[in-house]
Amino acid sequence: MFLINLQGKESIYEQIKNQISRFIETGVLKPNDKLPSCRELANSLGINPNTVNKAYQELEKNGYIYTLSKKGVYVSGNNDTLKENYENDVLDLLYNLKDRGYTKEEMQLYVNEVFGGNNA
């Protein structure tokens, strides 16, 4: 299920975190699906369980997963949290573009390109 590049520029925990979040966002993993334990996933990938634990902690902090003590790790069903994360990403992007000198009109052109029409 997971493809980890041990020689890549992206850290292993980031690769795990990004793959799980993409699986959730695209519906490959559904709400309340059980994920492998840290130890199980680490063993299958041949990495340290602390690496998986770090990825799981960040995913939980961002609302993608939740942990039930002695039961396991599960995909969150809280779509509001995911939507909030997307909204924060969009705002970060817009502020970044504004800081780089893009005007409101320039940004609106891109929005219109994505959504079609001139008055989107």
ROKE-103409 format. One line per 4 residues: number of its first residue (from 0); their letters; for each residue x, y, z of C-alpha. Coordinates in steps of 0.02 Angstrom, whole numbers, always signed. Layout:
// residues N
NUM = A = X,Y,Z ~ ...
//
This chain:
// residues 120
0 = MFLI = +0,+0,+0 ~ +140,+121,+44 ~ +287,+161,-68 ~ +433,+233,+28
4 = NLQG = +589,+301,-56 ~ +729,+278,+70 ~ +846,+381,-39 ~ +725,+523,-75
8 = KESI = +739,+704,-21 ~ +575,+695,+76 ~ +592,+618,+249 ~ +514,+447,+276
12 = YEQI = +386,+510,+402 ~ +334,+647,+279 ~ +312,+517,+142 ~ +201,+412,+256
16 = KNQI = +102,+564,+314 ~ +77,+629,+137 ~ +26,+460,+68 ~ -102,+429,+205
20 = SRFI = -176,+604,+188 ~ -189,+581,-2 ~ -272,+411,+22 ~ -400,+492,+138
24 = ETGV = -429,+643,+26 ~ -457,+535,-128 ~ -569,+411,-39 ~ -450,+263,-47
28 = LKPN = -461,+262,+143 ~ -636,+290,+209 ~ -694,+357,+378 ~ -668,+230,+518
32 = DKLP = -553,+119,+413 ~ -422,+43,+526 ~ -240,+82,+489 ~ -96,-33,+532
36 = SCRE = -18,-6,+702 ~ +145,+90,+709 ~ +240,-71,+738 ~ +150,-165,+598
40 = LANS = +180,-28,+471 ~ +360,-4,+526 ~ +394,-190,+511 ~ +317,-200,+338
44 = LGIN = +421,-51,+279 ~ +580,-100,+372 ~ +590,+64,+468 ~ +589,+122,+649
48 = PNTV = +416,+124,+733 ~ +454,+299,+798 ~ +454,+361,+619 ~ +278,+295,+590
52 = NKAY = +224,+362,+759 ~ +283,+537,+711 ~ +182,+530,+549 ~ +28,+467,+642
56 = QELE = +44,+604,+774 ~ +44,+740,+641 ~ -101,+660,+548 ~ -199,+652,+711
60 = KNGY = -157,+833,+752 ~ -222,+884,+580 ~ -384,+785,+601 ~ -351,+648,+474
64 = IYTL = -346,+503,+597 ~ -390,+461,+776 ~ -324,+334,+900 ~ -425,+225,+1016
68 = SKKG = -321,+161,+1160 ~ -287,-26,+1146 ~ -396,-34,+990 ~ -296,+49,+852
72 = VYVS = -282,+194,+733 ~ -429,+242,+621 ~ -470,+363,+482 ~ -567,+513,+547
76 = GNND = -741,+544,+483 ~ -728,+729,+521 ~ -739,+810,+349 ~ -755,+982,+430
80 = TLKE = -576,+968,+492 ~ -514,+920,+319 ~ -611,+1063,+241 ~ -536,+1183,+368
84 = NYEN = -362,+1120,+321 ~ -399,+1150,+136 ~ -463,+1325,+174 ~ -304,+1363,+270
88 = DVLD = -201,+1299,+124 ~ -295,+1413,+3 ~ -274,+1563,+118 ~ -88,+1527,+139
92 = LLYN = -69,+1519,-50 ~ -163,+1682,-77 ~ -62,+1775,+55 ~ +97,+1705,-19
96 = LKDR = +49,+1765,-193 ~ +0,+1936,-124 ~ +168,+1949,-36 ~ +253,+1910,-203
100 = GYTK = +166,+2057,-286 ~ +18,+1973,-371 ~ -134,+2086,-383 ~ -312,+2037,-343
104 = EEMQ = -353,+2049,-528 ~ -211,+1930,-575 ~ -267,+1804,-445 ~ -447,+1820,-507
108 = LYVN = -389,+1774,-683 ~ -322,+1609,-614 ~ -482,+1577,-517 ~ -583,+1610,-676
112 = EVFG = -471,+1491,-773 ~ -501,+1352,-647 ~ -688,+1380,-628 ~ -724,+1446,-802
116 = GNNA = -814,+1604,-849 ~ -770,+1785,-819 ~ -876,+1817,-664 ~ -845,+1660,-562
//
